[in-house]
Amino acid sequence: MYARVLTWWTILKISLEERLVYRADFALGTLMRFLPFVTQVFLWSAIYAAGGSKTLAGYTYNEMVAYLLLTNISRAFSSMPGLASTIALQIRNGEIKKYMIQPIDMIGYYLLSRLAHKLVYYLVAFVPFALVFYLCREFFSGWPDAGTMAVFLVSLVLSFLLGFFLEATLGMIGFWILEVSSLLFVYQLFSFFFSGQMFPIDILPEVARDIISFLPIAYLAYFPVAVFLGKITGSALLTGLAVQVGWVVFFIFASRWTLRQGFKRYSGYGG
C-alpha cells in the first residue's frame, strides 16, 4: 500500500514539475481566453438593446455578462484539451502497450497528470482571473451565501471529474474505431453549444432545456455557474447535484469497463 501511494505521489510530483515549466504560457493563455468574451459582451449588449427588454430568460444584462465570465472558471475545471485524442493516438500507434506491461494504471496516471495541470493552471492563472473579475465587478450583485458557495465549489470539482472520465471514455473508443477525430469533433461541437459555454441553456425551449439538463454536458459549464448566480435553488439544486454525481460515477465505471474490454481485444499493432 505504501509503495503504491509513493508511486502515485511521485507521478503527481513529476507532473507538477513538468507543468511548472509552462507557467508563462498558462498566464498568457488565461488572458487570451477572455478575448472572445469581449466579443460576447458586445453581442449580448446588442441583443438586449434590440429586444427592448431588461431580462432575457430570467437574466438581466449584468447577469448575462457575469454568467459568461463565470463559464470561463467552470470550463477551466472541466475542459480536458487533448485527452481523448492523445489516448486514441496512443492506441493507434501502439504506445498503449506500455500500460499493459508496466505496473501503472493508465486512467490513474492520466488523472494525476490532469490534476497537476489544473493545480498549476489555477496557481498561475489566479492573478489574470482576479484582474479580469475585478475590472468587471460591477456586473456582479455580490457573493452568494455560504451554502450556495459550498455547492458551487463542489460542483466545480465534480465538473473536473466528469470532464476527465467522459473524455477518457471517448478516447478509449479508439480500441474499436482507430480514427475518432470525427467523433471528437461532433462531441466538441455539441459541448460548445449545449454545455452552457456559449449561452445559458435557460434560453432554449422548455423541452430542449429539460432534455439537456439531464445530459452530462450541462454539468461541464452551465450547472456550476447557474448555482453561483442563484438560478438553481431548493429541490432543483439537490436534483442537479445528484444528477452530476450520477454522471461522474457512470463515467468512472464506463472508462474502467472500456479500458478492460479494449485491452482484451487489443492486437498490439503499431509502435
N, C-alpha and C positions, 0 to 999 in steps of 0.2 A: 504494500500500500504506500509506504514512504517513498519507494523508488518511483512509483507511478506519479505521485504528486510532484516529486523532484523533476521528473521528465517534463511534465506539463508546465511547471514553473520555468524551467529552462527554455522551453519553446516560447512561452509568453515573453520572457526577458529578451531573448534574441529578436523576436518580432518587434518589440518596443524599440530596441536599438536600431533596427533597420528602418523603422518608420520615422524615427527622430532625424534621420539623415535628410528627410524631405520636409522639414518643418517650414522652411520658407515657401515651398510650393503649396503647402496646406494653407498658409496665411494668405497668399496671393489668390489661391483658388477660392477661398471663402469670400473675399471681396468681389471676385468675378461672378460668384454665384448670385450676387444681388443685382447685377446689371440687368438681367431680364425683368427683375422686379420693378425697375424704373419704368419700363415699357408697360407693364401691367397696371401700374398706378395711373398712368395717363389714359390707358384703355378704359379702366373702370370709372375714371373721372368722367370720360365722355359718355359712357353708358348711363351713369346716374343723371348726368345733365340732360341727355336726350330723353330719358324716361320721365323726367319731371317728378320723380318720386324720391322721398327721403330714405326709403328702405327697399331692398330687393331680396326676396325670400327670407325676410326677417333680419337682414344685415343692413346696417347703416353704412354709409361710405367709409367712415372711420373704422368700423368693424371689419369691413371687407379688406381694407389695407392691412389691418392688424392680422387678419386671417392669412393673407398672403405672406406676411413676414414670418408668422409662426410656422407655416408649412416648410420654410427653409430649415427650421430646427427639427421638425418631425422627419423630414426626408434625410437630414444629416444622420439620424439614427437608423432609419430603415433601409436606406439605399445601400446596395452591395455591388458597386460597379465592377464588372469583370469577373464576378464569382462564378456564375453559371457558365459563361463562355470559357473560362480557364479550366473548369472541371471537364467540360465537353472536349476541349482541345487535348487535355492530358489523356482522356480515354482514346481519342482518335490517334494520337501519335505514340501511344504505348507507355507514357510516363506513369500511368496509373498503376503499373505493375509494382512500383516501389512500396505502395501501401498494402500490397498483398503479401510481401515477403518481409517487410520490416515491422517491428512491434509498435507501430504508431497508428492510432485510429485516424483515418482520413478526415472525417467530419469534425472530430475534436481538434485536429491540427488547424483546419481552416477556421473553425470557430475562434480559437485563440488568436490566430493571425488577424482576423477581422476585429476582434476585441482590442488588440493592440493598436490597430489602425484607428479605431474610433477614439480610444483614450488619448492618443497623441493628437488627433484632429481636434478634439474638444479642448485640449490644453492649449494648442497653438491658436485655434480659431476663436477662443473666448474674447480676445480683445477686439478683433474685427466685428464679431457679432454684437458685443456690448456697444461699440461705436455706432453701428447702424441703428440698433434699437434705441439708443439714447437720442439720436437725431430724429427718430420717428416716434418719440414718446407721446406726442400729442394725439396719436391715433388710438392709444390705449386708455381706457377709462379707469384702470387701476389693476391691482393684483387680485386674483381670485382668493377665496377663503382657504384656510389650511387644508381642509378635507379635499376640496377640488384640486388644489395644487398637488396633494399626495397622489390622487388618482391620475392626474396628468403625468407625473413623473413615472408612475408605474406603467402607464400606457406607452410611454416612450421606450422604456426597457423592453416591454413586450413587442413593440414595433420593431426593435432591433432583432430580437429572436425570430419573429415572424419573417422579416425580410431575409434573414440569413437562411433559415431552414427551407423557406419557399424557393429561393433561388438555387440552393444546393440541390433540392429535389429536381428542379428543372434541368440543371446541368447534368445530372446523372441519367436523364433520359437519353443522353448520348451513348449509353450502353446498348440501346435499341436503335437509335437513329443517329448515325455518325455526324451528320450535319444538322445542327439545331439552331443555326443563326436565324432562319426564318421564324421559327417558333419563338425565339427570344425577342425578335423584333415585334411580333404580334403582342407578346406579353407586355413589353415596354410601352407599346402604343396604348393598350388598354389601361395600363397602370398610370400613364401620364394623365389620361382624361378622367378616369373613374376612381383614382385613389384620393382625389381631392386636391391634387397638387396644382391644377390649373384653375379650379373654381370649386366652391363648396358644393357637395352633392345635393344640398338642400334646394339648389336651383333646378334640378331635374324634376320631371313629372313624378307624381307620387308613386306610381307603380315601379318606375325605374329606380327611384330612391329606395324603396322598400327592398327591392331585389339586391341592389348594390350594398346596402347596409349589412347584409348577411354574407357578403363575399370577403375574402381575406384582404383584397386590395384596398378596401375602405379603411382598414386599420393601419395602413402604412403611413398615411398623411392626415386624412380628414379627422378621424376619431380623436386623436390626442388634442388637436387644435380646437375642435368643437367643444371638448371638455374644458379646456382652458378658458374659452370665451363664454362658457355657461350656456351653450346651445343644447347641450345634452345633460339632463338632470334627472334626479329621482330614480324611478324604476328603469327608465330608458338607459340611464348611466350604468346601472348594475348589469342590465341585459347586454349592453355593448361590451362591457369589460369581460363578461362571461364568454361572449362570442369570440372576442380577441384571444382569450386564454385557450378556448377550444381549438381555434385555428393553429395556435402555436403548438399545442400538444399533437394535433393531427399531423402537422408537417414534420415534427420531430420523428414520429413513427414512420411517416411516409418516406423521409430521407433515409432512415435506417433500413427500411424494407427494400427500397430501391437499390441501395448500395449492396445489400446481401444478394438480392436477385441478380444484380448486374455482375457481381463477381462470379456468380455461378455460370453465367453464360459468356463471360469474357474470354476471348480466344488468344489473347497475348500478342495481337498484331501490332505493328508499328514499333518505333523506338529501337 
